[in-house]
Amino acid sequence: MQKLIDLATWRDKRFVDPKPSIRSCQFWAANGYIPAVKRGRKWFVDLNKEESMTGNELVDQFLEA
């Protein structure tokens, strides 16, 4: 089951000052750097998928398959 939180909320919880801009976070979401889905005009981060990410793209692709 997906546990989704708003991108702005995720940014506030994930980073300390200086935080990346909301536009940078949107770019990461749109390009797949963070596990996010777009619902209407808003981005939401899937916390369950983020927890399982290793930081290595090849390993993440293997585990996701």
N, C-alpha and C positions, 0 to 999 in steps of 0.2 A: 504494500500500500504506500502510495506517495505521501510524503509529508512536505507540503509546499509552504514557503514563506515568501513574502514580498521582497523584491530585490533590494529596496532601500533598507528594510529591516535586517536582511542578511548582511548588508554592507556595514551597518552599525554594530552588529554583533561580532562580525568576523575581523574587523580592522580597528586599530586605535589611531588616534590622530598622528600624522595626517592621513586621512582616508582617501582612497581613490575617488575620482569623480563618479557620479552616477552614470555619466555617459561612458566612462571606461568600463564600468560593470555591465552596461548594456551591450557594449562591443564584445566583451568576454562571453556573455550569454548567447549572442547572435552567432558567434563563431565557434561555439562548443567548448570553450575553455573551462566553463563551469556548467554543471548539469542544470539547465533551466528550461522552462517552457513559457511560451508567450500566450497569455489569455487576454484577448482583446488588445488593449494598448499597453498592458502591464506585463512585466517579467516576474516569474516566480522561480525560486531555486528549490530543487528537490534535495532535501537534507539527507535522505537515506542514500541516494547515489553519491552525494558529496562525501559522506563518511567512508564509503567503500573505495573512493579514488585513491590511487597510490602516488600520483604525481608523475608517473612514467606512462606516456601515451600508449606505447606498445603493450605494456602489461594491462593497462585499463581496457584496451580494445579486446584483449584475449579474455579477460574476466567478464566482460560485458556480453560476449558471444555465447 
